[in-house]
Amino acid sequence: MLWIDLVRRNVRAAEVLSNNGVRGTRRALLAIWLAIEGADDNIRDLFRGFDEDRLEADVDAISLAEAFAQIIPGSAKNTAAKEALLRSLAVCLRALERQLWSLGGSKVQRREKPAVVEFDGTSAYLLMRAPRHRIAKTEDNFRRRGLKKTRLIPRKIGKLDVRLVFLQDFRGQARLKEQTPLSIAAALFPGIRYIEETVPEGFVVVDVEFQDQVDVMRRQIRDASIARCAGIVYPELSITSQTLAAVRTGLSNGIWEECELSMIVAGSRHEADGAGRRFNVCTILDGYGNAIGEHRKLFRYSEGAGPHEAIELGSELQVLVMAEGLFAFGICLDFCNLSERPPYLDLDVDYVLVPSCGRESTMYSHMARSGEVMTKLKVRTFVVQQYYRKTPEEPGPVGYVLARVDAVMPELSSLATSDPWHVHVV
C-alpha cells in the first residue's frame, strides 16, 4: 500500500474512533502512530527538523477536530508536500495524546491486558508512563518524541512475543517518595570455575565452583539493600538451579531479612524444561524470592567451527513495569550480537539489564549496541560481564561493568574491574 493511501485510511478511521471515549482515543492514537511509522525512513526522518516549541504551539492553537481537518494527503508528490503531511500527522498525534490524558487515560495500569491496544491487525501496549530519561526536544527523531508522556510498545518484534510484567513495587514507591536516585548493584565472582560438558548438540555448563556462593550472595543482597539499590545483576551462567533455589528460600522464608531490593537478576544457567529442551535461562526475582520473570536466551553462542552452546532459542521478551521505570532483559549475545538486529532497538523501555560472560570482544560489542539504543530511544544499558577463563589462573580482570547513561562512549579500560562489587546510579 502506498503511504498516502495508508494515511487516508488510518486518518478516516482515527477520526471516528476519537469520538468514542478512552478506548476509542487509544485506538485512534495507534492508527495515527502507524500512519507515521508507515512513511519511508527518509520521510519519517524529516520529523527531526520540526521545532518542538512550535509543534506544541500548533497543538495548543487547534481542537482535535481541526487537527484531523488539516490532514490533507493530496498526492504529496514532492518532499515539501510529504513534510507538510508528516507535520499535520504529528500535530494530530499530540492532540490525541492530550485528549487521552484529559479523559482519564492516565489511570495507573497494573495489569497487562488493559494496556493492550489494537488497530487493523496491529497489537501494541499503550502505557501511560513518561520516559524516565528523555523529554521531547527539537532534533530528536519520531520514536523519541512522537509522543511526550505516553509509550507504545509492540506486542511482537519480528517473531518474538513481547509481554509486560507488572510488579506491585512498594519498595520502589518508597524510594521514589524519598527521591532516592535509582541505583543498581553489579556482582561478579572472582575465580569462578565453569564445569562444562560436551553433548551431541554442543557444550553445556552443568555446574560452577565458587566457595560459599550462597553466603556471598546473601551479603551482596544485604549490601545492595543498605545502599538503597533497586536491584542487583549477576553474570551469565554464574548461578546454578541449586543456588537459585537456595537464594529463593532465603528470601521467601524471612531468614534473609536484610533484603529491601525490588528485583534480583539472577545471572543465568543452562537448564532443561519439562519437555527436556535445554535453554540458557535468566530468572528475575522480586525481593521476596518470587520469580517474576524468566528470560530465555534468544541467540546461541558459537565460536567459529567449534562446539556451540547446546540450547534451544527463546521466543519472548519480557518488560518489567516497576515504580521506578521499565526494564527489559537480555543474556549476553541477545544484546551484543552485531551481526543481526536484536529487538532492543524497537523496545521503548528505560533500561536493558544484561547478564554476560566473555572477553574483551564481547564487551566491545556491548558498548557498540548500548550506543545504538541510547541514540534511538535514549535507553540506558547495564551489563554485568564475568570475564571468561578456561582456567582460574588465566590472567585478566574479574569482569566488566557497563553502566551506559549518556552518549559518551567509555574506554574499555574504565569498565574492566578486579572488584567483584559495584553500585551504579543509573
Number of C-alpha atoms within 10 A of each C-alpha: 6 8 17 19 14 18 24 16 14 20 24 14 17 24 23 12 19 21 13 13 14 19 16 18 25 25 25 31 30 26 27 26 21 17 22 25 15 17 18 10 10 9 15 19 17 18 22 16 12 19 14 16 11 11 16 13 12 17 21 13 9 15 15 18 13 13 22 21 13 14 20 17 20 12 10 15 9 8 12 10 15 21 19 16 20 24 19 21 25 26 24 31 25 25 24 28 22 20 20 23 16 11 13 11 19 15 9 10 16 14 13 14 10 12 17 19 22 16 17 11 5 13 17 19 21 21 21 19 18 15 23 16 16 16 15 17 15 16 16 22 20 21 18 21 24 21 23 17 20 18 22 23 21 20 21 17 17 11 9 14 14 21 18 22 18 17 17 14 17 12 18 25 15 12 17 14 9 9 9 14 15 17 16 25 26 26 25 26 22 16 17 20 17 20 12 12 12 14 11 7 11 14 17 24 19 16 19 18 15 16 11 8 17 18 12 14 17 17 15 20 25 18 18 26 21 13 15 21 25 25 24 25 24 27 31 25 25 27 24 20 16 11 16 19 14 15 21 19 16 18 22 16 11 12 10 19 12 17 22 23 25 24 27 24 22 25 28 29 26 24 19 14 8 7 6 8 12 18 24 26 25 28 20 22 23 22 24 22 22 16 14 16 21 18 22 27 27 25 22 19 16 14 8 7 6 9 16 16 21 23 24 16 15 18 13 19 26 19 23 22 24 21 19 18 17 21 21 22 27 27 28 28 23 24 31 25 18 13 6 10 14 19 18 23 19 17 23 23 26 23 27 21 23 29 28 33 25 18 17 16 11 17 26 14 17 27 22 15 21 29 21 16 21 20 16 17 24 24 28 23 27 24 28 29 32 29 26 21 19 9 11 13 8 10 9 15 19 20 27 29 28 22 22 21 19 17 13 9 12 13 10 15 10 10 16 20 18 12 14 17 15 16 19 15 13 17
